[in-house]
Amino acid sequence: MHRNDLPFYSVSAIVDTDKFPTRDPYAFFIKRGFKGIIHRGTPMLQVIPFKREDWSMSIVEPNGKGYAINQQKMGSVFSQPYKKLFWQRKKYS
């Protein structure tokens, strides 16, 4: 994903590969004018697994005071405020 330096483009999509009845569910296009060899080991696509479970979503309006406090926190850090202040390590099994 987002590898414009390669001689081809991979199509970004979410595909249920365990249910899609084909051997090769990934599409890509060779860049116009490319002549050469795509060497073994060249990364062709990025796979991001998804859990299959139901979920629900709710939209919450930002709390004026809480929003302002978080904006101040982010402004207090010179670089990577999300990573330094809000990011949390995930656990996968």
C-alpha positions as CSV (number, residue, x, y, z in Angstrom):
1,M,0.0,0.0,0.0
2,H,1.3,3.5,-0.9
3,R,4.4,2.1,-2.7
4,N,4.7,4.5,-5.7
5,D,8.3,3.5,-6.2
6,L,7.4,0.0,-7.5
7,P,6.8,-0.7,-11.2
8,F,3.2,-1.7,-10.5
9,Y,0.2,-0.6,-8.5
10,S,-1.7,-2.9,-6.1
11,V,-5.4,-2.3,-5.8
12,S,-6.5,-1.4,-2.2
13,A,-9.5,-3.4,-1.2
14,I,-11.0,-5.4,1.6
15,V,-11.5,-9.0,0.4
16,D,-12.9,-12.0,2.3
17,T,-10.1,-14.3,1.0
18,D,-11.5,-17.3,2.9
19,K,-14.9,-17.0,1.2
20,F,-13.9,-15.6,-2.3
21,P,-13.9,-18.5,-4.7
22,T,-10.6,-17.9,-6.5
23,R,-7.0,-18.7,-6.1
24,D,-5.7,-15.2,-6.7
25,P,-8.0,-12.5,-5.3
26,Y,-5.4,-9.7,-5.5
27,A,-5.3,-7.3,-8.5
28,F,-2.4,-5.2,-9.6
29,F,-1.5,-3.2,-12.7
30,I,1.9,-2.8,-14.3
31,K,2.9,0.8,-14.9
32,R,2.7,2.0,-18.4
33,G,6.1,1.8,-20.2
34,F,7.7,-0.5,-17.6
35,K,10.2,-2.9,-19.2
36,G,12.2,-5.2,-17.0
37,I,12.0,-7.9,-14.3
38,I,10.1,-7.7,-11.0
39,H,12.6,-9.6,-8.8
40,R,11.6,-12.4,-6.4
41,G,11.0,-10.9,-3.0
42,T,9.6,-7.6,-4.2
43,P,6.7,-6.7,-1.9
44,M,3.5,-6.8,-3.9
45,L,0.8,-6.1,-1.3
46,Q,0.1,-5.5,2.3
47,V,-2.3,-7.8,4.1
48,I,-4.2,-6.5,7.2
49,P,-6.2,-9.2,9.0
50,F,-9.6,-8.3,10.4
51,K,-11.5,-10.2,13.2
52,R,-14.9,-11.4,12.2
53,E,-17.1,-10.2,15.0
54,D,-20.2,-8.0,15.2
55,W,-19.6,-4.5,16.4
56,S,-21.6,-1.4,17.0
57,M,-20.7,2.3,16.6
58,S,-21.8,5.5,18.2
59,I,-21.0,9.0,17.3
60,V,-20.2,11.2,20.3
61,E,-20.0,15.0,20.2
62,P,-16.8,16.3,21.7
63,N,-17.0,17.6,25.2
64,G,-15.9,21.2,25.1
65,K,-13.7,21.1,28.2
66,G,-12.2,17.6,27.5
67,Y,-11.6,18.5,23.9
68,A,-9.8,21.7,24.8
69,I,-7.6,19.9,27.4
70,N,-6.6,17.3,24.8
71,Q,-5.7,20.1,22.3
72,Q,-3.5,21.7,24.9
73,K,-1.8,18.4,25.6
74,M,-1.1,17.8,21.9
75,G,0.3,21.4,21.6
76,S,2.7,20.8,24.5
77,V,4.6,18.1,22.6
78,F,6.9,19.2,19.7
79,S,6.6,16.0,17.6
80,Q,4.5,12.8,17.5
81,P,1.9,13.9,20.1
82,Y,-0.4,11.0,19.3
83,K,2.3,8.4,19.8
84,K,3.7,10.0,23.0
85,L,0.4,10.9,24.7
86,F,-2.4,8.7,23.5
87,W,-1.2,5.6,21.7
88,Q,-1.4,2.3,23.6
89,R,0.2,-1.0,22.8
90,K,-2.4,-3.6,21.5
91,K,-2.4,-7.2,22.4
92,Y,-3.3,-9.8,19.8
93,S,-3.7,-13.5,20.4
